[in-house]
Structures are given as structure tokens and as C-alpha cells.
Amino acid sequence: MDAVVYSEPFTPDECEAVYRCIFERRDIRAQFLPDPIPGDVLARILRAAHHAPSVGFMQPWDFVLVHDRGVRETIHGAFRRADDEAAQMFEGERRNTYRNLKLEGILEAPLGICVTCDRSRNGPVVLGRTHQPDMDLYSAVCAVQNLWLAARAEGVGIGWVSIIAREDLRAALGIPEDIEVIAYLCAGYVRGFPTRPDLERRRWLDRMPLRDVVHLDGWQGGELDENFARQLE
């Protein structure tokens, strides 16, 4: 067994950069530029995704890179069908607002990235999945988050297209039936990153106060320390 080697602590500037990346990450649906992402930049972003935490160190993810315009047009068609269905689930003014939202950049972005999860990787019994079998799916989502944050640090916009049937993505990309589709991401350089999330800016929903979602010693637990609670405002 290798000896444990510990890394150096983050400097204050490095710590600040991490938080800035988190707070300035955005789901990009527009503002994409046609410029391709250079190979070295894309490799760094994918390497960050590949270093996500995973249950039992099973690393269940794969990344399908989608450059071909024809393939992206097929995926865009699947989005349009799902988008029409989704609009009918809202009523009145909410439906009108939904129709006016820009919800994807499948054709504008020069690259699509489909993230998948191989639930059989490393065998039927995986450390950490014995009692919570969906932990492999959550691990793949962690890879998406790592990818998203690394892309933001590189100045690359990422948009997660969730209004699309997984089976349509599976068919368009030839993904085997035993591989789970986790996310389809639009990726590319952008004109800029908005200071606020688009859905917040459009008043679709407001950000919830942090204090309202922090509990102490149980769901119906005790009162938070007053000084700490003020830090959550």
C-alpha cells in the first residue's frame, strides 16, 4: 500500500477563485459563439470531470462528444418534440412565459457532450452501493458538476438540456440499452456569462433563502444558533 501524501492547503486567493467559479457558473442557453473549443482546453475539462468523486471508485461515466451537425439536428428535433409536450403541462400565463424562454443551444453551440453511466462497471457488487444502489447515478452527476465548473473556469459555457427524452438521445447516439443517459450538455465559448441565472432574472422562480433549507439535528430539529443563522442570510 502506498504511503499517504497530503496536499498543500489552498491559499486565500485560490479559495476565493473556487467560490467565484461556483457562484458564477451559469446554465447557458444562448450567447454561444461558433469558435471550436481547442483540444487542450477540452481535455482539461474532461479530465476534471473524470476526477469527480464516485462510489467505490467505480468511475461509471463515459463522455460522448457530438460535433456532427446532422447528429445535433436529430437531437434538436427530439428537443422540439419534448418542448412542445412540456409547454402543454403549464397553464395560462405560465405557459406563455415558458414559450418565451430560451431553453437550449443544441445547434448554436459547436459541441454537445452526452454524459452516461455504466451501472455494471466493476461488477454487480460495488463498495458503497450495497444499500444505496443509485449512488452510481449520483456519481455520474458529480462528473457533470466537475465538468461544468472546469468549463466555467476556462470561459466555456455549458447548458444542460433536460427537456428531451432519454430514449431519443439513446437512439441518436447509438447508446446501448444497458447504459444510462445522464445529461446532454451544450458546450462552447460565449459572448459573456450573465451575472444572474436566466430563470431568476426572468422571475420564473426566485432563489430560496439558505436559512430556509438548513435543519439542525433532524428535519423538525432545534433552532439554529442565532449568530450562525445570521451568516446564512
C-alpha positions as CSV (number, residue, x, y, z in Angstrom):
1,M,0.0,0.0,0.0
2,D,1.3,3.4,-0.9
3,A,2.1,5.9,1.9
4,V,-0.4,8.7,2.2
5,V,0.9,12.0,0.8
6,Y,-1.0,15.1,1.8
7,S,-1.5,18.2,-0.5
8,E,-0.9,21.8,0.5
9,P,-3.7,23.9,1.8
10,F,-5.4,26.4,-0.6
11,T,-4.2,29.9,-0.4
12,P,-6.8,32.6,0.2
13,D,-6.7,33.6,-3.5
14,E,-7.1,30.0,-4.6
15,C,-10.0,29.6,-2.2
16,E,-11.7,32.7,-3.5
17,A,-11.3,31.5,-7.1
18,V,-13.1,28.2,-6.2
19,Y,-16.1,30.1,-4.7
20,R,-16.2,32.6,-7.6
21,C,-16.4,29.7,-10.1
22,I,-19.2,28.1,-8.1
23,F,-21.2,31.4,-7.8
24,E,-20.6,32.4,-11.4
25,R,-21.5,29.1,-13.0
26,R,-24.4,29.5,-15.4
27,D,-26.7,27.3,-17.4
28,I,-26.1,28.7,-20.9
29,R,-28.9,28.5,-23.4
30,A,-27.8,31.4,-25.7
31,Q,-24.8,33.6,-26.4
32,F,-22.8,30.7,-27.9
33,L,-20.0,31.6,-30.4
34,P,-19.2,29.2,-33.3
35,D,-15.5,29.0,-32.3
36,P,-14.4,25.4,-31.6
37,I,-13.0,24.5,-28.2
38,P,-9.3,23.8,-28.6
39,G,-8.3,20.2,-27.9
40,D,-6.1,21.0,-24.9
41,V,-8.9,23.0,-23.2
42,L,-11.5,20.3,-23.9
43,A,-9.1,17.7,-22.5
44,R,-8.6,19.7,-19.3
45,I,-12.4,20.0,-18.8
46,L,-12.9,16.3,-19.4
47,R,-10.1,15.4,-17.1
48,A,-11.7,17.5,-14.3
49,A,-15.0,15.5,-14.9
50,H,-13.1,12.3,-14.8
51,H,-11.7,13.2,-11.3
52,A,-15.2,13.5,-9.8
53,P,-16.0,11.5,-6.7
54,S,-17.5,8.1,-7.4
55,V,-18.9,5.4,-5.1
56,G,-16.5,2.6,-4.7
57,F,-14.2,4.5,-7.1
58,M,-16.1,2.8,-9.9
59,Q,-15.9,5.8,-12.3
60,P,-19.2,4.8,-14.1
61,W,-19.2,7.7,-16.6
62,D,-18.5,7.9,-20.3
63,F,-18.5,11.1,-22.4
64,V,-19.9,11.1,-26.0
65,L,-18.6,14.1,-27.9
66,V,-21.0,15.3,-30.6
67,H,-19.5,17.5,-33.3
68,D,-21.6,16.4,-36.3
69,R,-24.2,18.9,-37.4
70,G,-26.6,16.2,-38.6
71,V,-26.5,14.4,-35.3
72,R,-27.1,17.6,-33.5
73,E,-30.1,18.4,-35.8
74,T,-31.6,15.0,-34.9
75,I,-31.1,15.8,-31.2
76,H,-32.6,19.2,-31.7
77,G,-35.7,17.6,-33.3
78,A,-36.1,15.5,-30.2
79,F,-35.9,18.6,-28.1
80,R,-38.6,20.4,-30.1
81,R,-41.0,17.5,-29.6
82,A,-40.4,17.3,-25.9
83,D,-40.6,21.1,-25.6
84,D,-44.0,21.2,-27.3
85,E,-45.2,18.5,-24.8
86,A,-43.7,20.3,-21.8
87,A,-45.4,23.6,-22.8
88,Q,-48.8,21.9,-22.5
89,M,-48.1,21.0,-18.9
90,F,-48.3,24.6,-17.9
91,E,-51.4,26.8,-17.9
92,G,-52.3,30.3,-18.7
93,E,-49.6,33.0,-18.4
94,R,-47.1,30.4,-17.1
95,R,-47.4,28.6,-20.5
96,N,-46.8,31.9,-22.3
97,T,-43.7,32.6,-20.2
98,Y,-42.4,29.1,-20.8
99,R,-42.8,29.6,-24.6
100,N,-40.7,32.7,-24.5
101,L,-37.8,31.1,-22.6
102,K,-34.6,30.1,-24.5
103,L,-34.0,26.6,-23.2
104,E,-31.3,25.1,-25.3
105,G,-28.4,25.9,-27.6
106,I,-28.1,22.5,-29.4
107,L,-27.4,23.9,-32.9
108,E,-25.7,27.2,-31.8
109,A,-23.1,25.5,-29.6
110,P,-20.2,23.9,-31.6
111,L,-20.1,20.8,-29.3
112,G,-22.5,18.5,-27.5
113,I,-21.4,16.3,-24.7
114,C,-23.6,13.4,-23.6
115,V,-22.6,12.0,-20.1
116,T,-23.7,8.4,-19.4
117,C,-23.5,5.9,-16.5
118,D,-22.4,2.3,-16.9
119,R,-24.2,0.7,-13.9
120,S,-22.4,-2.6,-14.4
121,R,-18.9,-1.2,-14.3
122,N,-16.7,-3.2,-11.9
123,G,-19.2,-5.9,-11.3
124,P,-22.6,-6.4,-9.6
125,V,-21.4,-5.6,-6.1
126,V,-19.7,-2.2,-5.6
127,L,-18.5,-0.8,-2.4
128,G,-20.9,1.9,-1.2
129,R,-23.8,0.7,-3.4
130,T,-24.8,-2.3,-1.3
131,H,-27.6,-0.3,0.5
132,Q,-28.0,2.8,-1.8
133,P,-27.9,1.3,-5.3
134,D,-28.4,4.7,-7.1
135,M,-25.1,6.1,-5.8
136,D,-23.5,5.3,-9.2
137,L,-26.1,7.7,-10.9
138,Y,-25.2,10.4,-8.4
139,S,-21.5,9.8,-9.1
140,A,-22.1,10.5,-12.8
141,V,-24.0,13.7,-11.9
142,C,-20.9,14.7,-9.8
143,A,-18.9,14.3,-13.0
144,V,-21.3,16.7,-14.8
145,Q,-20.8,19.3,-12.0
146,N,-17.0,19.0,-12.2
147,L,-17.2,19.4,-16.0
148,W,-19.4,22.5,-15.6
149,L,-17.1,24.2,-13.0
150,A,-14.0,23.5,-15.0
151,A,-15.6,24.8,-18.2
152,R,-16.6,28.0,-16.4
153,A,-13.0,28.5,-15.2
154,E,-11.9,28.1,-18.8
155,G,-14.5,30.6,-20.1
156,V,-16.6,27.8,-21.8
157,G,-20.3,27.9,-21.4
158,I,-22.3,24.8,-20.6
159,G,-26.1,24.3,-21.0
160,W,-27.8,21.1,-19.7
161,V,-30.7,20.1,-22.0
162,S,-33.1,18.2,-19.8
163,I,-36.2,18.7,-21.9
164,I,-35.6,15.7,-24.1
165,A,-36.5,12.0,-23.9
166,R,-33.6,9.8,-22.9
167,E,-34.6,7.2,-25.4
168,D,-34.3,9.8,-28.2
169,L,-30.8,10.6,-27.1
170,R,-30.0,6.9,-26.9
171,A,-31.2,6.4,-30.5
172,A,-29.5,9.4,-31.9
173,L,-26.1,8.5,-30.3
174,G,-26.3,4.7,-30.5
175,I,-26.0,4.3,-26.7
176,P,-26.5,0.7,-25.6
177,E,-29.7,-0.2,-23.7
178,D,-27.7,-1.1,-20.5
179,I,-26.1,2.3,-20.4
180,E,-28.0,5.1,-18.6
181,V,-28.2,8.5,-20.2
182,I,-27.4,11.2,-17.6
183,A,-27.1,14.5,-19.4
184,Y,-26.8,16.2,-22.7
185,L,-24.7,19.3,-22.5
186,C,-24.2,22.1,-25.0
187,A,-20.7,23.4,-24.8
188,G,-18.9,26.4,-26.4
189,Y,-17.4,29.8,-25.9
190,V,-19.9,32.5,-25.2
191,R,-20.3,36.3,-25.6
192,G,-20.4,36.6,-21.8
193,F,-21.7,35.0,-18.6
194,P,-24.8,36.7,-17.1
195,T,-24.4,37.8,-13.5
196,R,-27.7,36.1,-12.6
197,P,-29.3,32.8,-13.6
198,D,-31.7,33.4,-16.6
199,L,-34.7,31.8,-14.8
200,E,-34.1,34.0,-11.8
201,R,-33.7,37.1,-14.0
202,R,-36.9,36.2,-15.8
203,R,-38.7,35.7,-12.5
204,W,-39.6,32.1,-13.2
205,L,-38.5,31.4,-9.6
206,D,-36.5,33.3,-7.0
207,R,-33.5,31.8,-5.2
208,M,-34.6,30.4,-1.9
209,P,-33.1,31.8,1.3
210,L,-30.3,29.5,2.5
211,R,-31.6,29.7,6.1
212,D,-34.9,28.1,5.0
213,V,-33.2,24.9,3.8
214,V,-30.8,24.3,6.7
215,H,-32.0,22.0,9.5
216,L,-30.5,21.1,12.8
217,D,-30.4,17.6,14.3
218,G,-33.3,16.4,12.2
219,W,-36.0,17.6,9.8
220,Q,-38.0,19.1,12.6
221,G,-34.9,19.8,14.7
222,G,-34.0,22.6,17.0
223,E,-33.3,26.2,16.4
224,L,-30.1,27.2,14.7
225,D,-27.6,29.2,16.7
226,E,-28.6,32.9,16.2
227,N,-25.2,34.0,15.2
228,F,-24.8,31.2,12.7
229,A,-28.3,31.8,11.4
230,R,-27.3,35.4,10.5
231,Q,-24.4,34.0,8.5
232,L,-27.0,32.2,6.3
233,E,-28.9,35.3,5.4
